[in-house]
């Protein structure tokens, strides 16, 4: 069982998959804020925790919406895998936006 599958089961075991994704989205934003703070402070341990916690909340939202997290990742990857563009000030800008 993959880590994502373990988290999906954890969500189901706690009946979180039946809850309002709007509430979980607030938790995601909270975790993103903690991640931003960890990045700004250069705290690697808290960065790992922030990334992990954020992904857990996103897996929970996917379950609440009746989606599978890995399907969402595959969808996103298929959209970007052939994307062309360039780095501008450290940010990738897709070709269609140049």
C-alpha positions as a LaTeX table, in Angstrom:
\begin{tabular}{lrrr}
\hline
Residue & $x$ (\AA) & $y$ (\AA) & $z$ (\AA) \\
\hline
Unk1 & 0.00 & 0.00 & 0.00 \\
Unk2 & 1.41 & 3.40 & $-0.97$ \\
Unk3 & 1.55 & 6.33 & 1.40 \\
Unk4 & $-1.23$ & 8.07 & $-0.56$ \\
Unk5 & $-3.41$ & 4.96 & $-0.23$ \\
Unk6 & $-2.67$ & 4.81 & 3.51 \\
Unk7 & $-3.74$ & 8.44 & 3.88 \\
Unk8 & $-6.89$ & 7.85 & 1.80 \\
Unk9 & $-7.77$ & 4.97 & 4.13 \\
Unk10 & $-6.98$ & 7.15 & 7.17 \\
Unk11 & $-9.44$ & 9.74 & 5.82 \\
Unk12 & $-12.14$ & 7.09 & 5.36 \\
Unk13 & $-11.48$ & 5.48 & 8.76 \\
Unk14 & $-12.12$ & 8.84 & 10.42 \\
Unk15 & $-15.19$ & 9.58 & 8.27 \\
Unk16 & $-13.51$ & 12.74 & 6.96 \\
Unk17 & $-14.47$ & 11.84 & 3.39 \\
Unk18 & $-18.11$ & 12.71 & 4.20 \\
Unk19 & $-17.31$ & 16.20 & 5.45 \\
Unk20 & $-17.49$ & 19.60 & 3.72 \\
Unk21 & $-14.45$ & 20.22 & 1.47 \\
Unk22 & $-14.83$ & 23.97 & 2.11 \\
Unk23 & $-13.85$ & 23.39 & 5.73 \\
Unk24 & $-10.90$ & 21.23 & 4.69 \\
Unk25 & $-9.82$ & 23.92 & 2.23 \\
Unk26 & $-9.44$ & 26.31 & 5.17 \\
Unk27 & $-7.15$ & 23.73 & 6.80 \\
Unk28 & $-5.14$ & 23.53 & 3.57 \\
Unk29 & $-4.66$ & 27.29 & 3.58 \\
Unk30 & $-3.55$ & 27.15 & 7.22 \\
Unk31 & $-0.97$ & 24.48 & 6.35 \\
Unk32 & 0.23 & 26.52 & 3.35 \\
Unk33 & 0.75 & 29.47 & 5.67 \\
Unk34 & 2.85 & 27.31 & 7.98 \\
Unk35 & 4.86 & 26.11 & 4.99 \\
Unk36 & 5.44 & 29.70 & 3.83 \\
Unk37 & 6.67 & 30.60 & 7.31 \\
Unk38 & 9.04 & 27.61 & 7.34 \\
Unk39 & 10.40 & 28.53 & 3.91 \\
Unk40 & 10.95 & 32.13 & 4.98 \\
Unk41 & 12.81 & 30.97 & 8.09 \\
Unk42 & 14.81 & 28.31 & 6.23 \\
Unk43 & 13.62 & 25.60 & 8.65 \\
Unk44 & 13.98 & 22.34 & 6.69 \\
Unk45 & 12.21 & 20.17 & 9.26 \\
Unk46 & 9.17 & 22.47 & 9.34 \\
Unk47 & 9.28 & 22.71 & 5.53 \\
Unk48 & 8.97 & 18.91 & 5.32 \\
Unk49 & 6.16 & 18.96 & 7.86 \\
Unk50 & 4.38 & 21.79 & 6.01 \\
Unk51 & 4.60 & 20.06 & 2.64 \\
Unk52 & 3.43 & 16.77 & 4.13 \\
Unk53 & 0.55 & 18.32 & 6.05 \\
Unk54 & $-0.56$ & 20.29 & 2.99 \\
Unk55 & $-0.58$ & 17.15 & 0.83 \\
Unk56 & $-2.58$ & 15.28 & 3.49 \\
Unk57 & $-5.23$ & 18.01 & 3.44 \\
Unk58 & $-5.34$ & 17.87 & $-0.38$ \\
Unk59 & $-5.78$ & 14.10 & $-0.31$ \\
Unk60 & $-8.65$ & 14.62 & 2.12 \\
Unk61 & $-10.27$ & 17.21 & $-0.18$ \\
Unk62 & $-9.95$ & 14.85 & $-3.14$ \\
Unk63 & $-11.75$ & 12.13 & $-1.16$ \\
Unk64 & $-14.46$ & 14.59 & $-0.11$ \\
Unk65 & $-15.00$ & 15.50 & $-3.78$ \\
Unk66 & $-15.14$ & 11.84 & $-4.84$ \\
Unk67 & $-11.77$ & 12.03 & $-6.59$ \\
Unk68 & $-8.55$ & 10.10 & $-6.19$ \\
Unk69 & $-5.44$ & 12.16 & $-5.43$ \\
Unk70 & $-3.24$ & 10.19 & $-7.85$ \\
Unk71 & $-5.77$ & 10.75 & $-10.65$ \\
Unk72 & $-5.56$ & 14.49 & $-9.95$ \\
Unk73 & $-1.76$ & 14.34 & $-10.08$ \\
Unk74 & $-1.85$ & 12.38 & $-13.34$ \\
Unk75 & $-4.27$ & 14.91 & $-14.82$ \\
Unk76 & $-2.02$ & 17.82 & $-13.85$ \\
Unk77 & 1.11 & 16.07 & $-15.12$ \\
Unk78 & $-0.52$ & 15.30 & $-18.47$ \\
Unk79 & $-1.31$ & 19.00 & $-18.82$ \\
Unk80 & 2.24 & 20.17 & $-18.09$ \\
Unk81 & 4.49 & 17.39 & $-19.42$ \\
Unk82 & 4.92 & 18.94 & $-22.86$ \\
Unk83 & 4.50 & 22.54 & $-21.80$ \\
Unk84 & 7.02 & 24.96 & $-23.19$ \\
Unk85 & 7.97 & 28.29 & $-21.74$ \\
Unk86 & 10.80 & 30.02 & $-19.96$ \\
Unk87 & 11.96 & 31.10 & $-16.54$ \\
Unk88 & 11.36 & 34.75 & $-15.75$ \\
Unk89 & 12.72 & 35.92 & $-12.38$ \\
Unk90 & 12.69 & 32.34 & $-11.11$ \\
Unk91 & 9.10 & 31.60 & $-12.19$ \\
Unk92 & 8.22 & 29.30 & $-15.12$ \\
Unk93 & 5.94 & 31.14 & $-17.52$ \\
Unk94 & 4.18 & 28.97 & $-20.07$ \\
Unk95 & 4.66 & 29.86 & $-23.71$ \\
Unk96 & 1.03 & 30.88 & $-24.23$ \\
Unk97 & 1.41 & 33.53 & $-21.51$ \\
Unk98 & 4.57 & 35.09 & $-22.94$ \\
\hline
\end{tabular}
